Amino acid sequence: MRPLDGITVVSLEQAVAAPFATRQLADLGARVIKVERPHVGDFARGYDSTVRGMSSHFVWLNRSKESLTLDLKRDEAKPVLIRLLAKADVFIQNLAPGATERLGFRTVDLRKKNPRLIVCDLSGYGSSGPYRDKKAYDLLIQAEAGLISITGTEQSPSKVGISIADISCGMYAYSGILTALLVRERTGEGAALETSLFDSLGEWMSYPAYYIAGGSPPPRSGASHATIAPYGPVEAGDKKTVYLGLQNEREWKRFCEVVLQLPQLSSDPRFDSNAKRVQNRPQLDQAMHEVFRKLTAAEIIARLETAQIANARMNTVQEFVDHPQLEARKRWTEVDSPVGRLPALLPPVTMENVDIAMNEIPALGQHTNAILGELGFNAETIAGWRQASVI
């Protein structure tokens, strides 16, 4: 048994946010029927072709799903979605704002026909307000939410290197759907819920929002911590980079004694509190540099380990893929795809006696005929629709 065995999810999804949410549901055993446009499909299929001709985003987000092609702008296609939703548990969509309503699928009507249905809408800015209809992509939400203003170096603001707004929105959709399923077990009633990229990333921006109560936003500090020192990268004598982080004065004292081997520095009035170390960061960095330029990265890490100071290497993506921790914990597995077996990381949450679904990544429209047959449409109708590009 998987936790969501028997749950059917119908998704009008594209890009990252909604597919990320539904993949989590599929991992737990939900049947996810992904409705895609005929011939084109989810446009994330075309983001790149780096995975043996397939898109890296699509491979990441769409395992264990069934692909149904359907042109919902055609009247012939709408009864298909109606039949699907009549028996579905969850309907999730991240089309343009108002698109599902214009297609004739209003949430209130869907829930009248199927009171147990959970409807989850994802959007850029939410279903109301002056930004309701504004186009929204991950980079643009990072900008609007103020994240770019506090990310990067003092000279150059930067975006986060992954689709963090999409991922945060997808995770809140996933947790919201799980919550709604739990409530439905108690009440028998479905629910309507929504989340947006802006609201989701806004939650994650709460720390800097509170920080400005002091009068200014957190400064951009590159890979260093804006409000803790020392916390960030240091360069070793062999030109390799080591990352370290201190959390309290006990660690600061141990850092000075064991790592820098300068015990007197711990009581230096320029550095005897975190606030002073942040204020005098250039002098602190110089003092550390004088020690670390004489050591290799391996020697610095050895001292940090002895002192029980948190540390890390700056790995490349390939070094992450080959990481001994992933290997030791058997975190890599494989999934089927239209281009053969592909590596895939197991989901980050493991549960005792729960077998995670790691099924194939679907080709566009791979399950269309089977799903339509299951819904009662005959072979002649299906053939006619395919010729007319309804499916």
N, C-alpha and C positions, 0 to 999 in steps of 0.2 A: 504493500500500500504506500502510495505517496499522499502527502497532505491534501492536494487538490485534485486527486483522482475523481472523475465524475463531474468536474466543473468545466463548463464550456464558455470560452471567451471569444467574442467576435470583435475584430479590431479593424477600423479604418485608420490605418497608421502609415506614417512615412517618417523619414529622417531618423532621429535618435530618441526623442523623449518617450513617445508611446511605445515604440518597439523595445526600448529598454525595460519599461514596466512589464510588458507582456512576456518578454523572455524570462523574467523572474518567475512569473506565474507558470509558464511552461516548464521551467526547471522543476517546479514542485508538483508537476503532474497534470496541470490544467490542459485541456484541449484548446489550442489557440488557432482560430481560423482567421488568417490574415487576408483581407480583401484588398486586391491590387488592381490597378488599371490594366486592361488588356494591352499586350505588346510592349508596354513600358514598365509597368510595375512601380513599386516603391522607388522613388528617384535616388535613394541611397544605394541602389544596386549599381548606379553609374558613377559614384563618387571617385572611384579609382579602380584599377584592375590588378592590384599588387598580389592578390592571393590566387595565383594560377589563373588569372583572368577574372576573378571575382573581387568585389569591393570589400576592403578590410572592415568597414563599418557594417556592411550587411552580414558578413560572416560572423562578426562579433554578436550581433543583436537578434539573429533570426533562426537560431537552431530550434528544433523541436516544434516547429509551427507547420501548419498546412496553408498552402497558397491557393487562393481562389481568385481567378480573374473575373472582374465584373465592372461594366461601365454603368455606373449608377445614374448617369445622366440620361440613360435610355429607359423608357417606360417598361420595357420588357424585363429589365434587370431588377426593378424594385421589388416585385413579389419574392424574389430569391432572398433578399435581405430581410424582408418581413417574415418569411418562414424561418430563417435562421434565428432571428431575434425572439420569435415566439417560444423557442425552447432554450435560449441561451441564459446563462447566469450573469454574464458581464458583457457590456458593450462599451468599448473604449475608442475614442477618436481624437486625432490631433490635426484635422483638416483646418483650413482657413476659418476664422471666426464666422459663425452663421452658416457654414456650408452644409452641414447636415440638415438644418432647418429648411434651407432652400431646396434640398433634395426631397423634402417631405418626411423627414424623420425627427420630429420634435420629441424631446425627452418626455414631456408630459404625456404625449400620445403613446409612446412606447411603453411607459410604465402603467398606463391604463390597461393596455393589452396584456402585459406581463408584469403584474405587481411585484414579482420576485426579482425582476431585472435590476441590476446595478449598472447605472450609466455614469461613465467617467469621461469628462471633457478636459482636454489639455489644450492650452493656448499660450500665446506669447505674453499677454498682459491681463488676461481675465476677461470675463464676459460683460463687463461694464466699465465705465470710466472713459475719459477722453482718448486713451491709448488702445481702446478695445480692438479697433480695426487696423492698427499699425502692424506692418510686417515685422516679424521678430525672428532673428537667428541668434545662435549662441553668442557670437562675438558682440552683436548689438546689445543683447541683454547684459553681458558683462560690462559694457560701457554705460548703459542706462542705470544699472544698479550700483555703479561706483567702484566695481571691483578693479577695473583697469587703472583707476586713479591711485590705488594703493599697491599695485603689483608692478614689478620691474625695478629698475634702478632710479636713482634720483634724477638722472638726465632723461631717462626713456621709459615711459609707461609701457606695460606689456599685457597681453591677454594670457590667461592660463592655457597651457599647452594641450589640454583635452577639453571636450565639450561639457564643461562643468555645469552650465545652466541647464542644458538638456538632461544631464544625468541626475541633477538634483530634482528636477521636475518629475522625471520618470520614477525616481525612488519614492517621492511623496505620493504619486499616483498609485504605485504598487502597495505602499503601506495603507493608503486610504481604501483601496479595494479590499485588502485583507481585513481591515476594520469593518467595512460594510458587510462582508461575508460573515464575520463573527456576529454582528448585530442581527443579521438575517436569521441566523440559527436561533436567536432568542425571540425574535418578533415575527418571523415569517415574511417580513417586508424587505423589498429591495431599497435602493437609495439613489439619489442623484448627487454626484459630487464633482467638483472641478478643482484643478490646480493650474498654475501657470509658471512659465519659466521665470518671470519677474518676481512673483510672490515667493517662489521656492528659493531663488538666489537671494532674495531680500532677507529671508530668514537667516541665511548663512552670513549675511552682512551685518548682523546685529552687533557683533563685537565692535567693529569700527564705528557703527552708529552710536553705541554707548561711549566709545572712546572720545568722540568729539565733545562730550560734556566737559572735558578738560580744556576745550578751546580750540583744538586743532585735530585734523585727522591723523591717523598713523602715517608716518613718513614712508615713502618707498625706500626699501633697503636691500634690493636685490635678493640674494639668497640668504641674507642674514635676517634675524628676527628684529622687528621694528622696536620692540619694547623690552627685550631681554638680551643681556650680554654677559659672557660670550655665548653666542648661539648662531651657528652658521658655518660657512666654509673657511678652512685654513689651508694654505698651500705648504706642502712639505718641500724639503730640499731636493727631492727627486722630481719636482714639478707636478706631482699628483695631488689631488684635492681630497681632503678629509672633512667630513661634517661632524660637528659636535654640538651638544646642547646642555646647558646647566639650568637647574630649576630653583636652587636655593643657596643660602650662604654656606651650608655645610658642604655642598658640592664645590662651591667656589674655593673654600679653604683646601679641600682635598686636591682640586685641580692645580692650585698653586704649589702645593707640597710635592705631589707625585708626578704630575704631568709636566709642569713648567720647571719643577725643582727650584722654585723661587718662593719659599714659604713667607718671606717678608712682604711679598706683593699682596697677600690676602688682607693685610691690615693697612696697606697704603691708603691714605685718606682720599685719593682720587678714585679708588676702586672698592671701598669697603661697604658698598651697598649696590644693589642692581641699578638703581636710579643713577648713581654716580658713574657706574661703568658704562651705561648707555650715554650719559652726558659726555664722558671722556673716551668714547669708543676709539678715536684715532690713536690716542696714546696707548690704550689697551692692546689694540691690534699690533702696534709697533713692538710692544713688549713680547707678545706671543710670537711675532714673526722672527724676532732675534733668536728665539729658542727653536722654533720649528724649521727654520732654514737649514739647521744643522742635522736634522733628522729625516729619515725616509718616512713615507706614509705608513709603512708597516710598523715602524718604531713608534710613531705617534699613536697609532691604534693600540699597540701593545700597552703603552703607558695609560691610555684612556681606559682600557679594559681593567688594568690593575687598580686604577682609581675608581672603578665602577661609574665612569662618566659615559653617558649615552653618546654613541658615535655611529657613523655610517660612511661607507665609500660612496663616491659619486659614480654610480653604474651607468653604462650605456643601456639602451633598450635590449641589445643582445645579451649583455651581462645579466640583466633582469631575467630574460627568458631562460638563461642557463643557470639561474641562481641555485646554489646548493640547498637552500631552505625549501624551495619548491620541489626539488628532486627528492629530498628526504621525506617530505610530507605527501609525496605522490599526488601533487596538485595538478599535474598535466594528464589529460586523457586525449581521446580522439573522437571526432564526430564525422559522420558521412556528409557528403555534399555532392553537387553535380560535377565537381572536378576531382572527386575522390576523397579519401580520408584526410582530415585536417586536424592539427593540434588545437586543443581548447582547454582553458583553465576551468577547473571545477568551480561552482559557485562558492563565495566566501563563507557562507553559513553552512556548517555541517550539523546534522541532527542524527542522533543515535537511531538505528534501525530504519532510516529513511533512505531510499534509493533515489537519487536525483536523475531526472530524465536528461539524457544527453543524446538526443535523436538528431536526425539529419537536418541540414539546411536546405530548404525547398527551392527547386527551380521555379521560375515564374509560371503560375497556373498549374503546377504539378498535380494538385488534388481537385481541380475544378470538376472534372467529370464524376469523380467518386462522390463529392459533396452534393452536386446537383442530383445525382441518382438517389442518394440518401434522402433528399428532400422531396422526391417523388416526380421529378421531371424525367420524361422519357428520352430515349436516345435520339429520336428524330428531332425533338425540340432542341436538345443540346447541340446537335450537329448544325441546325439552322442558326442558332445563336452564334456559334463559333464562326460560321461563314460570314455572318453579318457584323462580326467584331463586338457583339454584346458581351462575350466572354473572351 
